[in-house]
Amino acid sequence: THARRNLFGPVDHEQLQQDSECILSKSIERARQKWNFDFLRDKPAEGILQWE
């Protein structure tokens, strides 16, 4: 038989989902500001860079 230990307690899947979505949205926003590109709409955003 295999023994398992739950070292960190039960996982709150709803909170995990919310945290993941928050991290993803922040990452997308940082990339939009850095590259002046809206990755959600797949179009250039308004800013200092000019996309051709």
BAFI-3210 file (N, C-alpha, C; in Angstrom, 3 decimals, decimal comma, padded with zeros to 6 digits):
// residues 52
n [1|2|3|4|5|6|7|8|9|10|11|12|13|14|15|16|17|18|19|20|21|22|23|24|25|26|27|28|29|30|31|32|33|34|35|36|37|38|39|40|41|42|43|44|45|46|47|48|49|50|51|52]
n.u [000,843|000,315|001,344|-000,012|000,318|-001,331|000,001|-000,510|-003,137|-006,676|-007,582|-008,875|-010,738|-012,246|-011,147|-008,569|-009,035|-009,932|-007,628|-005,821|-007,022|-006,813|-004,012|-003,431|-004,865|-003,512|-001,001|-001,557|-002,320|000,089|001,670|000,254|000,683|003,470|004,003|002,193|-000,078|-003,171|-003,826|-006,067|-007,992|-006,552|-005,351|-003,589|-002,914|-003,740|-001,059|002,493|003,946|003,896|002,090|002,409]
n.v [-001,194|002,300|005,145|008,308|011,783|014,692|017,522|020,266|020,794|020,838|021,651|024,668|024,902|026,852|029,273|028,920|028,996|031,662|033,052|032,242|033,361|036,063|036,450|035,839|037,880|040,155|039,655|039,750|042,429|043,737|042,903|044,125|046,830|046,925|046,097|047,521|046,356|044,773|041,830|040,310|041,130|040,857|042,993|046,039|048,367|051,672|053,941|054,638|053,081|052,216|050,061|048,149]
n.w [000,000|-000,527|001,201|001,887|002,472|003,487|003,259|003,149|003,711|002,784|-000,621|-001,770|-004,358|-005,672|-004,746|-005,681|-008,451|-008,714|-007,892|-009,887|-012,191|-011,553|-011,484|-014,158|-015,528|-014,609|-015,678|-018,427|-018,644|-017,943|-020,107|-022,178|-021,628|-021,860|-024,528|-026,008|-027,115|-027,522|-026,308|-025,823|-027,640|-029,874|-031,264|-032,072|-029,430|-028,176|-027,946|-027,457|-029,253|-032,703|-034,610|-037,569]
ca.u [000,000|001,018|000,934|-000,039|000,110|-001,854|000,871|-000,950|-004,572|-007,524|-007,473|-010,091|-010,663|-012,819|-010,142|-007,470|-009,482|-009,929|-006,230|-005,234|-007,577|-006,239|-002,622|-003,455|-005,296|-002,417|000,052|-002,017|-002,270|001,502|002,122|-000,395|001,392|004,846|004,070|001,203|-000,876|-004,271|-003,749|-007,404|-008,689|-005,587|-005,217|-002,723|-003,558|-003,287|000,144|003,644|004,405|003,037|002,097|002,132]
ca.v [000,000|003,580|006,114|009,693|012,802|015,964|018,438|021,659|020,891|020,694|022,696|025,422|025,011|028,133|030,302|028,664|029,501|033,127|033,493|032,010|034,355|037,357|036,459|035,882|039,205|041,092|039,362|040,264|043,893|044,135|042,690|045,155|048,086|046,811|045,925|048,368|045,438|044,163|040,406|039,722|041,457|040,588|044,232|047,034|049,277|053,056|054,176|055,233|052,212|052,170|048,752|048,191]
ca.w [000,000|-000,580|002,219|001,415|003,500|003,020|003,985|003,104|003,957|001,598|-001,636|-002,073|-005,813|-006,092|-004,470|-006,607|-009,753|-008,638|-007,845|-011,212|-013,101|-011,171|-011,942|-015,617|-015,988|-014,336|-016,645|-019,719|-018,576|-018,012|-021,483|-022,999|-021,399|-022,356|-025,972|-026,662|-027,925|-026,780|-026,606|-025,750|-028,892|-030,940|-032,029|-031,440|-028,487|-028,280|-027,165|-028,133|-030,339|-033,882|-035,249|-039,007]
c.u [000,880|000,468|001,000|-000,264|-000,401|-001,123|000,315|-002,446|-005,367|-007,381|-008,838|-010,052|-011,221|-011,809|-008,948|-007,801|-009,443|-008,503|-005,564|-005,719|-007,003|-004,804|-002,564|-003,839|-004,215|-001,282|-000,307|-001,940|-000,828|002,041|001,517|000,338|002,803|004,896|003,065|000,328|-001,926|-004,338|-005,112|-008,177|-007,820|-005,444|-004,235|-003,533|-003,038|-002,045|001,277|004,169|003,396|003,181|001,744|001,421]
c.v [001,246|004,510|007,514|010,622|014,073|017,057|019,854|021,826|020,773|021,895|023,342|025,724|026,336|029,263|030,147|029,205|031,030|033,672|033,352|033,053|035,740|037,478|036,569|037,270|040,255|040,901|039,913|041,784|044,399|043,987|043,744|046,487|048,049|046,842|046,772|047,536|044,796|042,683|039,726|039,953|041,184|041,783|045,155|047,933|050,690|053,239|054,707|054,374|052,223|050,806|048,914|046,935]
c.w [000,000|000,497|001,616|002,590|002,834|003,803|004,097|003,335|002,668|000,655|-001,834|-003,568|-006,324|-005,890|-005,407|-007,997|-009,776|-008,650|-009,208|-012,212|-012,820|-011,678|-013,462|-016,120|-015,734|-015,338|-018,026|-019,741|-018,639|-019,437|-022,409|-022,852|-021,986|-023,880|-026,743|-027,609|-027,040|-027,167|-026,535|-027,041|-030,119|-031,881|-031,319|-030,509|-028,732|-027,416|-028,010|-029,284|-031,476|-034,549|-036,718|-039,446]
res [t|h|a|r|r|n|l|f|g|p|v|d|h|e|q|l|q|q|d|s|e|c|i|l|s|k|s|i|e|r|a|r|q|k|w|n|f|d|f|l|r|d|k|p|a|e|g|i|l|q|w|e]
***
